[in-house]
């Protein structure tokens, strides 16, 4: 009985002593391939997207739509590979989003988009600003979110955000962490509350105060000099670091005495206004563990962590968990 060509090959492998070694090698290569392939939460597909922001001071949404949004949509529609175009017109601002077909080259798509928008510049309204182009991708989706909260009522959202900012600095040291965003909480600001009566008595206007603060909050090189074969660099100015530094700024000199900012305003260092909010609430099972009423909410701050393209999401998530464990008892109380 003739086994044929395929049968002869199969017989050779059955009788060969190398078959077992080859099977082991193939299994090892397969296991290494599984270990080497990055784990992804989102499918890694190329879908070039970009948002174009254009400001138009003093314009109404109708003017924005007719003079900026619609002309820009027509320009972008001429780009090959564009699938969808969305636009939003609001007071003094237009946002136009362009999405390309799946599989289009990201760099080439953004270059074509940039070139077409530059051609639009000579036809835009004179007062309209230069466009701000921000690219979007699947890697902008966060792979890990961390929420900080405290059951201590004395710990407010301002303190939580301060801790979250320190934690974000630590997390950026992890390889392949691309971007960390903070949601909720109030940031630190120095408020200058002007007293109109005192401003009038000293004949000082708010514009002078703004210019004085801006000029004082600078630091730059002022030259250099050499002595004994050594060159010394001269650094002048310093950045404002506290409310006392701001309050001590000299606005004017009247009757031989300096007029300080603290003479015409109240300067406070503390929490500013919140732009967004985050809260943490216990579910029924967690409420029993913490011995609190279900639905009890606490002020919170959330960190969202995104990764670089091609990086292993599971490896980064594990590194983040390990770092947060290490910071417990020091930064994270």
BELBEL-V119199 format. One record per residue. N is the residue number from 1. RES is the residue in three letters. PHI is phi in degrees with one decimal (* if undefined). PSI is psi in radians with two decimals (999 if undefined). Layout:
# BELBEL-V119199
N;RES;PHI;PSI, N;RES;PHI;PSI
This chain:
# BELBEL-V119199
1;UNK;*;2.21, 2;UNK;-84.2;2.26, 3;UNK;-86.8;-0.32, 4;UNK;81.0;3.12, 5;UNK;-65.7;-0.79, 6;UNK;-66.3;-0.66, 7;UNK;-66.0;-0.65, 8;UNK;-62.7;-0.69, 9;UNK;-65.5;-0.76, 10;UNK;-63.3;-0.70, 11;UNK;-63.9;-0.66, 12;UNK;-63.7;-0.69, 13;UNK;-72.8;-0.58, 14;UNK;-66.6;-0.70, 15;UNK;-83.1;-0.28, 16;UNK;-78.1;2.53, 17;UNK;-82.3;-0.15, 18;UNK;-84.7;-0.18, 19;UNK;-60.3;-0.80, 20;UNK;-62.4;-0.72, 21;UNK;-64.8;-0.69, 22;UNK;-64.5;-0.71, 23;UNK;-61.7;-0.75, 24;UNK;-63.8;-0.72, 25;UNK;-64.1;-0.75, 26;UNK;-65.0;-0.70, 27;UNK;-64.0;-0.70, 28;UNK;-66.0;-0.73, 29;UNK;-64.0;-0.70, 30;UNK;-64.0;-0.76, 31;UNK;-64.2;-0.69, 32;UNK;-65.8;-0.65, 33;UNK;-64.8;-0.70, 34;UNK;-64.3;-0.71, 35;UNK;-69.2;-0.62, 36;UNK;-78.2;-0.53, 37;UNK;-70.2;2.19, 38;UNK;-62.8;2.50, 39;UNK;-89.0;2.26, 40;UNK;-123.3;2.45, 41;UNK;-85.0;-0.63, 42;UNK;-109.0;2.56, 43;UNK;-64.2;2.31, 44;UNK;-86.0;1.42, 45;UNK;-112.2;2.60, 46;UNK;-88.9;1.88, 47;UNK;-129.6;1.54, 48;UNK;-62.0;2.27, 49;UNK;-139.5;2.65, 50;UNK;-154.9;2.54, 51;UNK;-110.6;2.34, 52;UNK;-112.7;2.11, 53;UNK;-107.7;2.24, 54;UNK;-133.2;2.17, 55;UNK;-93.2;2.57, 56;UNK;-142.5;1.54, 57;UNK;-58.0;2.33, 58;UNK;81.6;-0.05, 59;UNK;-88.5;2.55, 60;UNK;-83.3;2.87, 61;UNK;-56.3;-0.63, 62;UNK;-66.0;-0.74, 63;UNK;-65.2;-0.71, 64;UNK;-59.6;-0.77, 65;UNK;-64.2;-0.79, 66;UNK;-75.8;-0.62, 67;UNK;-98.9;-0.33, 68;UNK;-123.6;-1.00, 69;UNK;-63.9;-0.93, 70;UNK;-64.6;-0.83, 71;UNK;-59.4;-0.65, 72;UNK;-69.6;-0.62, 73;UNK;-60.8;-0.72, 74;UNK;-65.0;-0.66, 75;UNK;-66.5;-0.80, 76;UNK;-68.1;-0.55, 77;UNK;-64.5;-0.31, 78;UNK;-79.3;-0.15, 79;UNK;-79.9;2.28, 80;UNK;-70.4;2.38, 81;UNK;98.8;-0.15, 82;UNK;-77.6;2.22, 83;UNK;-98.3;-0.85, 84;UNK;-131.9;2.60, 85;UNK;-132.4;2.20, 86;UNK;-121.5;2.59, 87;UNK;-142.0;2.59, 88;UNK;-132.3;2.17, 89;UNK;-109.6;2.22, 90;UNK;-137.7;2.97, 91;UNK;-56.4;2.11, 92;UNK;67.5;0.23, 93;UNK;-153.9;2.43, 94;UNK;-125.2;2.37, 95;UNK;-124.0;2.05, 96;UNK;-117.5;2.20, 97;UNK;-111.2;2.35, 98;UNK;-120.7;2.29, 99;UNK;-122.8;2.25, 100;UNK;-93.0;2.98, 101;UNK;-68.0;2.66, 102;UNK;-63.0;2.31, 103;UNK;96.5;-0.18, 104;UNK;-65.7;2.51, 105;UNK;-65.2;2.24, 106;UNK;-65.9;-0.85, 107;UNK;-65.4;-0.79, 108;UNK;-64.0;-0.67, 109;UNK;-63.9;-0.77, 110;UNK;-68.0;-0.60, 111;UNK;-64.5;-0.78, 112;UNK;-62.6;-0.71, 113;UNK;-62.5;-0.78, 114;UNK;-63.4;-0.74, 115;UNK;-63.1;-0.74, 116;UNK;-67.1;-0.66, 117;UNK;-67.6;-0.62, 118;UNK;-63.6;-0.55, 119;UNK;-69.7;-0.39, 120;UNK;-79.1;-0.27, 121;UNK;-63.1;-0.60, 122;UNK;-79.1;-0.13, 123;UNK;-109.7;-0.13, 124;UNK;-73.5;2.78, 125;UNK;-58.2;2.60, 126;UNK;-61.6;-0.66, 127;UNK;-82.7;-0.15, 128;UNK;-70.1;2.48, 129;UNK;-78.6;2.93, 130;UNK;-66.2;2.48, 131;UNK;-69.6;2.48, 132;UNK;-105.0;2.05, 133;UNK;-104.9;2.12, 134;UNK;-121.9;2.04, 135;UNK;-77.8;2.67, 136;UNK;-127.1;2.62, 137;UNK;-154.1;3.02, 138;UNK;-65.9;-0.38, 139;UNK;-75.6;-0.16, 140;UNK;-73.8;-0.28, 141;UNK;-72.1;2.17, 142;UNK;-66.2;2.49, 143;UNK;-96.7;-0.36, 144;UNK;-141.6;2.41, 145;UNK;-124.9;2.37, 146;UNK;-119.4;2.23, 147;UNK;-113.1;2.17, 148;UNK;-102.6;2.29, 149;UNK;-147.1;2.95, 150;UNK;-142.5;2.40, 151;UNK;-82.2;-0.14, 152;UNK;-81.8;2.12, 153;UNK;-65.7;-0.38, 154;UNK;-73.1;-0.29, 155;UNK;-91.3;1.88, 156;UNK;-95.9;-3.12, 157;UNK;-69.0;-0.45, 158;UNK;-65.4;-0.77, 159;UNK;-67.5;-0.68, 160;UNK;-63.5;-0.71, 161;UNK;-67.3;-0.60, 162;UNK;-62.1;-0.75, 163;UNK;-66.0;-0.71, 164;UNK;-63.4;-0.65, 165;UNK;-65.8;-0.72, 166;UNK;-65.0;-0.68, 167;UNK;-66.0;-0.65, 168;UNK;-64.5;-0.62, 169;UNK;-63.6;-0.67, 170;UNK;-68.3;-0.71, 171;UNK;-70.5;-0.46, 172;UNK;-66.7;-0.27, 173;UNK;-76.8;-0.21, 174;UNK;-74.0;2.28, 175;UNK;-58.7;2.50, 176;UNK;71.7;0.18, 177;UNK;-82.0;2.09, 178;UNK;-92.2;-0.84, 179;UNK;-149.6;2.46, 180;UNK;-127.5;2.18, 181;UNK;-115.2;2.52, 182;UNK;-106.4;2.37, 183;UNK;-126.0;2.18, 184;UNK;92.1;2.91, 185;UNK;83.8;2.85, 186;UNK;-110.6;2.40, 187;UNK;-86.9;2.86, 188;UNK;-77.5;2.30, 189;UNK;-138.9;2.72, 190;UNK;-108.1;1.97, 191;UNK;-93.7;2.38, 192;UNK;-116.0;1.87, 193;UNK;-100.9;1.92, 194;UNK;-79.7;2.54, 195;UNK;-104.4;1.96, 196;UNK;-63.0;-0.65, 197;UNK;-64.6;-0.77, 198;UNK;-69.2;-0.61, 199;UNK;-61.6;-0.73, 200;UNK;-67.8;-0.67, 201;UNK;-67.9;-0.60, 202;UNK;-92.2;-0.04, 203;UNK;56.5;0.85, 204;UNK;-120.4;2.30, 205;UNK;-100.3;2.76, 206;UNK;-60.8;-0.52, 207;UNK;-62.7;-0.70, 208;UNK;-63.6;-0.66, 209;UNK;-64.1;-0.78, 210;UNK;-61.6;-0.73, 211;UNK;-66.5;-0.66, 212;UNK;-65.9;-0.77, 213;UNK;-64.0;-0.74, 214;UNK;-65.3;-0.70, 215;UNK;-70.5;-0.59, 216;UNK;-75.2;-0.46, 217;UNK;-89.6;0.93, 218;UNK;-136.2;2.74, 219;UNK;-148.7;2.21, 220;UNK;-153.6;2.89, 221;UNK;-80.7;2.41, 222;UNK;-116.3;0.28, 223;UNK;121.5;-2.83, 224;UNK;-159.0;2.86, 225;UNK;-146.3;2.74, 226;UNK;-114.2;2.48, 227;UNK;-155.7;2.25, 228;UNK;54.3;0.84, 229;UNK;61.5;0.42, 230;UNK;-129.1;2.30, 231;UNK;-98.1;2.24, 232;UNK;-110.3;2.22, 233;UNK;-89.9;2.39, 234;UNK;-102.6;2.12, 235;UNK;-113.6;2.15, 236;UNK;-116.3;2.67, 237;UNK;80.3;2.90, 238;UNK;-158.0;2.66, 239;UNK;-75.4;2.58, 240;UNK;-71.8;2.28, 241;UNK;-114.9;-0.34, 242;UNK;-148.1;3.00, 243;UNK;-66.2;-0.55, 244;UNK;-64.2;-0.67, 245;UNK;-63.2;-0.70, 246;UNK;-69.5;-0.74, 247;UNK;-66.2;-0.45, 248;UNK;-87.4;0.07, 249;UNK;-68.1;2.41, 250;UNK;-90.1;2.11, 251;UNK;-92.3;-0.61, 252;UNK;-164.2;2.95, 253;UNK;-124.2;2.05, 254;UNK;-128.1;2.26, 255;UNK;56.1;0.61, 256;UNK;79.2;0.04, 257;UNK;-117.7;2.42, 258;UNK;-73.9;2.51, 259;UNK;-102.6;1.98, 260;UNK;-89.4;2.82, 261;UNK;-63.6;-0.55, 262;UNK;-68.1;-0.29, 263;UNK;-76.9;-0.39, 264;UNK;-121.2;0.02, 265;UNK;-154.3;2.82, 266;UNK;-104.0;2.18, 267;UNK;-109.7;2.17, 268;UNK;-127.1;2.44, 269;UNK;-112.8;2.07, 270;UNK;178.3;-2.64, 271;UNK;-80.6;2.44, 272;UNK;-92.3;-2.90, 273;UNK;-80.1;2.53, 274;UNK;-80.9;2.33, 275;UNK;-92.4;-0.44, 276;UNK;-151.6;2.89, 277;UNK;-126.8;2.62, 278;UNK;-139.7;2.40, 279;UNK;-132.6;2.75, 280;UNK;-123.1;2.33, 281;UNK;-130.3;2.47, 282;UNK;-83.4;2.41, 283;UNK;-82.0;3.12, 284;UNK;-58.5;-0.78, 285;UNK;-68.5;-0.79, 286;UNK;-66.3;-0.56, 287;UNK;-63.7;-0.64, 288;UNK;-67.8;-0.67, 289;UNK;-65.3;-0.73, 290;UNK;-89.1;-0.01, 291;UNK;58.0;0.86, 292;UNK;-129.8;2.92, 293;UNK;-73.1;2.42, 294;UNK;-58.7;2.45, 295;UNK;88.5;-0.01, 296;UNK;-63.3;2.24, 297;UNK;-109.6;2.65, 298;UNK;-132.1;2.62, 299;UNK;-63.8;2.50, 300;UNK;-149.2;2.89, 301;UNK;-135.3;2.30, 302;UNK;-112.7;2.35, 303;UNK;-105.7;2.25, 304;UNK;-111.3;2.25, 305;UNK;-113.9;2.20, 306;UNK;-111.5;2.72, 307;UNK;-111.7;2.93, 308;UNK;-78.4;2.77, 309;UNK;-65.0;2.32, 310;UNK;86.8;-0.12, 311;UNK;-79.5;2.76, 312;UNK;-83.2;2.02, 313;UNK;-64.9;-0.68, 314;UNK;-66.4;-0.68, 315;UNK;-64.0;-0.75, 316;UNK;-67.1;-0.74, 317;UNK;-62.1;-0.70, 318;UNK;-65.3;-0.71, 319;UNK;-64.7;-0.63, 320;UNK;-66.5;-0.74, 321;UNK;-62.7;-0.73, 322;UNK;-64.5;-0.70, 323;UNK;-68.5;-0.70, 324;UNK;-64.1;-0.61, 325;UNK;-65.8;-0.68, 326;UNK;-67.1;-0.53, 327;UNK;-85.8;-0.10, 328;UNK;-67.8;2.34, 329;UNK;93.6;-0.30, 330;UNK;-114.0;-1.44, 331;UNK;-75.5;-0.75, 332;UNK;-98.2;1.87, 333;UNK;-84.6;999
